[in-house]
Amino acid sequence: MTDTHEHCVSGSIHKGTPTGKTVSLESYKDVYVSEPSSSSFSGKALLFLTDAFGPSLVNNQLLADAYASEAGVRVYAPDVFEGDEVPVSVLKDGHASFDWDSWRKRQDPEIRWPKILEFAQSLKKKHGVTKLAVFGVCYGGWATMRLGGLEEQIVDAVSVAHPSFVQFPSDIENLKSNIPSLFLCAEVDRMFPVETAQKSEQILQAKSAPTVFKHYPGTTHGFVIRGDSEDQVVAAAAVDAKNQLVKFL
């Protein structure tokens, strides 16, 4: 494994008790669903495309719960890896022995894209969603950008946090100018470097697209999901990133 992907498979496991539930939905066997605090569903939903550890990672579940309760939306986090997510043991034992290259080939965007697209379409067509935002973290970033660039508009807003495998500049250029976007950017990120983030912001501003870029000094790729809660700078950045998305929604 190269250093390029080190931060994709490292980080901390957070503490807490998730309140959502895992269900089978459409073509996905496992979808973590978190409901808003209010008893009635308003039709607003967030499609949460997680990092390489998938929605079974407690960190992702806790964030999904926070987005649901604080933003008042239903959150869907599908296991797009279909049981082949990076094992949580990698966070406990270290990433040196994990075969990233083989895993990466199995998770090639062209393999995973058809089902992700189908699932996103189904939320509005079959599950009562009237407004759909999508949030992609790390691995989920590339699919988020694709959804925001479709000719047939499916999503109403897009947000990414330290995204991976984004095709620059085409994915940025293809993002529809009427779709609001929020970018949560790490200071150290070989998958979406600061220079790429800055150029992306310029591209979107040039087309008058409603966009916000937030840069977090002292952070690395993965901080929104797997940041060290004992590190005051990283922990504060992660909380602010969560609040930014809640505000955005």
C-alpha positions as CSV (number, residue, x, y, z in Angstrom):
1,M,0.0,0.0,0.0
2,T,1.3,3.4,-0.8
3,D,1.3,6.5,1.4
4,T,-1.3,8.0,-0.8
5,H,-4.0,5.8,0.8
6,E,-2.6,5.7,4.4
7,H,-5.2,8.1,5.8
8,C,-8.0,6.2,4.0
9,V,-7.6,3.2,6.3
10,S,-6.4,4.7,9.6
11,G,-7.9,6.7,12.4
12,S,-9.9,6.4,15.6
13,I,-13.0,4.4,16.6
14,H,-15.4,6.7,18.4
15,K,-17.6,5.9,21.4
16,G,-21.3,6.1,21.5
17,T,-24.6,4.2,21.1
18,P,-26.2,4.4,17.6
19,T,-30.0,4.9,17.5
20,G,-30.7,4.0,13.9
21,K,-31.4,0.6,12.4
22,T,-30.0,-1.5,9.6
23,V,-32.6,-2.7,7.0
24,S,-32.7,-4.2,3.5
25,L,-33.7,-1.7,0.9
26,E,-33.9,-2.0,-2.8
27,S,-30.8,-3.9,-4.0
28,Y,-28.8,-3.4,-0.9
29,K,-28.9,-5.9,1.9
30,D,-27.7,-3.5,4.5
31,V,-28.8,0.2,4.7
32,Y,-28.3,2.1,8.0
33,V,-31.4,4.3,8.4
34,S,-31.7,7.1,11.0
35,E,-34.9,8.9,11.5
36,P,-35.3,12.6,12.6
37,S,-36.4,13.4,16.1
38,S,-39.9,14.4,15.0
39,S,-42.4,11.7,14.6
40,S,-43.4,12.5,11.0
41,F,-41.3,12.2,7.9
42,S,-41.1,15.6,6.0
43,G,-39.9,14.1,2.7
44,K,-36.4,15.5,3.2
45,A,-33.6,13.0,3.2
46,L,-29.8,12.7,3.2
47,L,-28.1,10.0,1.2
48,F,-24.9,9.3,3.2
49,L,-22.1,7.6,1.1
50,T,-19.5,6.6,3.7
51,D,-15.8,6.0,3.8
52,A,-14.2,2.7,3.1
53,F,-15.3,1.2,6.4
54,G,-19.0,1.4,5.4
55,P,-22.1,2.2,7.5
56,S,-21.3,-0.6,9.9
57,L,-18.5,1.5,11.5
58,V,-19.9,3.0,14.6
59,N,-18.4,6.4,13.7
60,N,-20.5,6.5,10.6
61,Q,-23.7,5.5,12.4
62,L,-23.2,8.1,15.1
63,L,-22.8,10.8,12.5
64,A,-25.8,9.6,10.6
65,D,-27.8,9.9,13.8
66,A,-26.5,13.4,14.4
67,Y,-27.5,14.5,10.9
68,A,-30.9,13.1,11.3
69,S,-31.7,14.5,14.7
70,E,-30.0,17.9,14.3
71,A,-31.0,18.6,10.6
72,G,-34.5,17.0,10.8
73,V,-33.9,14.7,7.9
74,R,-34.1,10.9,7.3
75,V,-30.6,9.5,6.6
76,Y,-29.9,6.6,4.4
77,A,-26.4,5.1,4.5
78,P,-26.2,2.1,2.1
79,D,-23.5,-0.5,2.3
80,V,-22.3,0.1,-1.3
81,F,-19.4,-2.4,-0.7
82,E,-21.9,-5.2,-0.1
83,G,-20.1,-6.7,2.8
84,D,-16.6,-6.0,1.4
85,E,-15.9,-2.9,3.4
86,V,-12.4,-2.4,5.0
87,P,-12.6,-4.4,8.2
88,V,-12.7,-2.3,11.4
89,S,-9.8,-4.5,12.7
90,V,-7.6,-2.4,10.4
91,L,-8.2,0.6,12.6
92,K,-7.3,-1.5,15.7
93,D,-4.3,-3.4,14.4
94,G,-2.8,-1.0,11.8
95,H,-3.1,-0.8,8.0
96,A,0.3,-2.2,7.0
97,S,-1.0,-5.7,6.3
98,F,-4.1,-4.6,4.5
99,D,-4.1,-5.2,0.8
100,W,-5.4,-1.8,-0.4
101,D,-4.7,-2.4,-4.1
102,S,-6.7,-5.6,-4.3
103,W,-9.6,-4.0,-2.4
104,R,-9.4,-0.9,-4.5
105,K,-9.8,-3.0,-7.7
106,R,-12.9,-4.7,-6.3
107,Q,-14.4,-1.3,-5.4
108,D,-13.7,0.4,-8.7
109,P,-16.2,3.2,-9.2
110,E,-17.4,1.6,-12.5
111,I,-18.4,-1.5,-10.6
112,R,-20.2,0.3,-7.8
113,W,-21.8,3.1,-9.7
114,P,-24.9,1.4,-11.3
115,K,-26.3,0.3,-7.9
116,I,-25.6,3.7,-6.3
117,L,-27.4,5.5,-9.1
118,E,-30.3,3.1,-8.9
119,F,-30.6,3.5,-5.2
120,A,-30.5,7.2,-5.3
121,Q,-33.2,7.2,-8.0
122,S,-35.4,4.9,-6.0
123,L,-35.5,7.2,-2.9
124,K,-37.6,9.8,-4.8
125,K,-39.5,7.4,-7.0
126,K,-40.5,4.8,-4.4
127,H,-39.8,6.0,-0.8
128,G,-41.5,9.4,-0.5
129,V,-38.4,11.5,-0.6
130,T,-39.2,15.0,-2.1
131,K,-35.8,16.7,-1.3
132,L,-32.6,14.7,-1.5
133,A,-29.2,15.8,-0.5
134,V,-26.1,13.6,-0.8
135,F,-23.1,13.6,1.4
136,G,-20.0,11.7,0.4
137,V,-17.0,11.1,2.7
138,C,-13.7,9.7,1.5
139,Y,-14.7,6.9,-0.9
140,G,-18.2,8.2,-1.2
141,G,-16.9,11.5,-2.6
142,W,-16.6,10.4,-6.2
143,A,-20.2,9.1,-6.4
144,T,-21.5,12.2,-4.8
145,M,-20.0,14.4,-7.4
146,R,-21.3,12.1,-10.2
147,L,-24.8,12.4,-8.7
148,G,-24.5,16.1,-8.8
149,G,-23.5,16.2,-12.4
150,L,-26.3,14.1,-13.9
151,E,-28.3,15.5,-16.8
152,E,-31.5,14.2,-15.1
153,Q,-31.3,15.9,-11.8
154,I,-31.8,13.5,-8.9
155,V,-30.2,15.3,-6.0
156,D,-31.0,18.8,-4.7
157,A,-27.7,19.5,-2.9
158,V,-24.3,17.9,-2.6
159,S,-21.6,17.9,0.0
160,V,-18.3,16.1,0.3
161,A,-15.7,15.8,3.0
162,H,-12.1,15.0,1.9
163,P,-13.4,13.1,-1.1
164,S,-11.5,10.3,-2.9
165,F,-11.3,9.4,-6.5
166,V,-12.8,12.6,-7.8
167,Q,-12.0,13.1,-11.4
168,F,-10.6,16.6,-11.6
169,P,-11.5,18.9,-13.2
170,S,-14.4,17.1,-15.0
171,D,-16.4,16.1,-12.0
172,I,-16.2,19.7,-10.7
173,E,-17.1,21.2,-14.1
174,N,-20.0,18.8,-14.5
175,L,-21.6,19.8,-11.2
176,K,-24.9,21.5,-12.1
177,S,-24.8,25.2,-11.4
178,N,-28.2,25.2,-9.7
179,I,-27.2,22.6,-7.1
180,P,-25.8,24.0,-3.9
181,S,-22.6,22.4,-2.7
182,L,-20.5,22.2,0.4
183,F,-16.9,21.1,0.5
184,L,-15.2,20.2,3.8
185,C,-11.5,20.1,3.2
186,A,-8.6,18.7,5.1
187,E,-5.2,20.4,5.2
188,V,-3.3,17.3,4.4
189,D,-5.1,15.2,1.8
190,R,-3.4,13.5,-1.1
191,M,-6.7,12.4,-2.5
192,F,-8.1,16.0,-2.7
193,P,-5.1,18.3,-2.1
194,V,-5.5,21.9,-1.1
195,E,-4.5,23.1,-4.5
196,T,-7.3,20.9,-6.1
197,A,-9.8,22.3,-3.6
198,Q,-8.8,25.9,-4.4
199,K,-9.1,25.3,-8.2
200,S,-12.4,23.6,-7.7
201,E,-13.7,26.6,-5.8
202,Q,-12.6,28.9,-8.6
203,I,-14.3,26.7,-11.2
204,L,-17.6,26.7,-9.3
205,Q,-17.5,30.4,-8.6
206,A,-16.8,31.2,-12.2
207,K,-20.1,29.5,-13.2
208,S,-21.9,31.3,-10.3
209,A,-22.7,28.0,-8.6
210,P,-23.8,28.3,-5.0
211,T,-20.9,26.7,-3.2
212,V,-19.1,26.9,0.1
213,F,-15.6,25.6,0.8
214,K,-14.4,25.1,4.4
215,H,-10.7,24.5,5.0
216,Y,-9.6,22.9,8.3
217,P,-5.9,23.6,9.3
218,G,-4.2,20.9,11.3
219,T,-6.4,18.1,9.9
220,T,-5.7,15.1,7.6
221,H,-7.8,13.1,5.2
222,G,-10.5,11.2,7.2
223,F,-10.8,13.6,10.1
224,V,-14.6,14.1,9.7
225,I,-15.2,10.4,10.3
226,R,-12.1,9.0,12.0
227,G,-10.5,12.0,13.6
228,D,-8.8,11.6,17.0
229,S,-11.3,12.9,19.5
230,E,-8.5,13.4,22.0
231,D,-6.8,15.9,19.7
232,Q,-8.4,19.3,20.5
233,V,-7.7,20.8,17.0
234,V,-9.0,17.7,15.1
235,A,-12.0,17.2,17.4
236,A,-13.1,20.9,17.1
237,A,-12.7,20.6,13.3
238,A,-14.8,17.5,13.2
239,V,-17.6,19.1,15.3
240,D,-17.5,22.2,13.1
241,A,-17.7,20.1,9.9
242,K,-20.7,18.3,11.4
243,N,-22.4,21.6,12.2
244,Q,-21.6,23.0,8.7
245,L,-23.4,20.1,7.1
246,V,-26.4,20.4,9.5
247,K,-26.6,24.1,8.6
248,F,-26.3,23.3,4.9
249,L,-29.1,20.8,5.1
